[in-house]
Amino acid sequence: MKKIITTTLALGFLVIGAGQQTITMAKDKLRDKIKGGWAGQTIGVTFGGPYEFRFDGTFIQDYQPLLWYDGYLKKTMLNDPGLYDDLYMDLSFVDVFEKYGLQAPVDSFANAFAHAGYMLWHANQSARYNILNGIKAPESGNWINNPHADDIDYEIESDYAGLMSPGMPNTASAISDKIGHIMNYGDGWYGGVYIGAMYTQAFISDNINDIVRDALKTIPEQSKYYQCIHDVIQWHEKFPDDWKRTWFEIQCKWSSDTGCPDGIFTPFDIDAKLNSAYVVLALLYGKGDFGKSLEIAARAGQDADCNPSSVGGILGALLGYDKIPAYWKMGLKEAEDIDFKYTTTSLNKVYGIGLKHAIQNIQANGGHVTGDQVTILIQQPTVVRLEQSFPGLFPVARKSVENGNIKELSFSFEGTGFVLTGEAQKKEKDDKDYVFEAALYIDGQLVETAKLPTSFTTRRNELFWKYQLPNNKHTVTIRVLNPDDHYMLTAEDYIVFSDRLAEKKNN
């Protein structure tokens, strides 16, 4: 029999055998931390809601007060349900685990949100369209099929993976490998892996610096995502009392979005790297102070509701529900029994379900429950695989096509790929929805026939795109196969990609 040596450590840790550690905590403490995680993200997204993408490429100045008052939570949950996309996506996945167990297949998660009635954007909506049109996970999130693969989507909805995997970052990564690739790839996926890992560490550490650093061990050092977050950590060490200086350094090096069609050549930036950098910025400079951290996350700009949500959730798990300051829980009790719109789940429901799933996951990964004590087998973070979206692709031009009602559209470009933006529309809002069918030809060859719905929930984010073409001149033609005078297909512009940066021209 192998001899087992145990040694008591800080925070209730035990070392078992060959370097394995456990931590034992009361079930009530585990419940309190899970409640804190769910409540914290709800508080954060509500707080940041009014500033979402209203400060792009700048931060909110100190003299501008940020809104918070008693009753604001309930009012926002009832009147602005679309704000909570990071919550209702989480809850869709929680519901699948509840129905089908920890080993639920990936199609269960993909179909749950693809057929849901709620609004989606960016990588989530592109994945929904893909799934509804026969492109299954993980191809639904791959950058070849999803121009938003590096966007923030899975980052903002990965909270559940960390909250159900306390002290188990590798288990959270495995969950995110399955579910996160439904809608993201590369840096977009890493955002969810990293946020989930920080949640797992918040159960077993009360040191923000350690949580940020240890969670980063799950991300490949060769990735741009790792390099971005590592830079933020280094800048924090260099400028420990000036978050705005670190914010400025982030802008200088990491604010160029080259994937998302909405962010190319614009101040708008929903890239996972940049917004994760703001999350880490807030955590490091907030130093564990819940309110200060939320405020930095919101003032940093760009996705100024989802970033405070991530910050609030991680700190909520660290502090526990009971230690979230009373100021930030104003009106929370009134909101906790409200089902998030498009779901049948409220905060009070997910508090209990979340504890149940965490205990199941703990037991499935070497831990156990004895009476009211829960023992977790701690995992040392291990790196996930390396993957990169849009390798060797550089946006070099954006050109308007100014076509208000396409029957046929042609344009030429020189490069290795393109994205054509636009949308299918109803001319009269009371008309039924319609689905255009359109064919894409490149250099005279039929490449794709696509459905283009007017429905917002089933829409295609972009009309057409194609990457990895030979670097030479190409002609693109779009032909509508079923035009209808009651509806219109509008094109806005096309983005051109090359395998090298555009040459600078000096006048």
Secondary structure, 3 states (H helix, E strand, C coil): CCCCCCCECHHHEEEECCCEEEEEEEHHHHHHHHHHHHHHHHHHHHHHHHHCCCCCCCCCCCCCCCCCCCCHHHHHHHHCHHHHHHHHHHHHHHHHHHHHCCCCCHHHHHHHHHCCCCCCCHHHHHHHHHHHCCCCCCCCCCCCCCCCCCECHHHHHCHHHHHCCCCCHHHHHHHHHHHHCCCCCCHHHHHHHHHHHHHHHHCCCCCHHHHHHHHHCCCCCCCHHHHHHHHHHHHHHHCCCCHHHHHHHHHHHHCCCCCCCCCCCCCCCCEHHHHHHHHHHHHHHHCCCHHHHHHHHHHCCCCCCHHHHHHHHHHHHHHCHHHCCHHHHCCHHHHCCCCCCCCCCCHHHHHHHHHHHHHHHHHHCCCEEECCEEEEEECCCCCCCCCCCCCCCEEEEEEEEEECCCCEEEEEEEECEEEEEEEEEECCCCCCCCEEEEEEEECCEEEEEEEEECCCCCCCCCCEEECCCCCEEEEEEEEECCCCCCEEEEEEEEEEEECCCCCCCCC
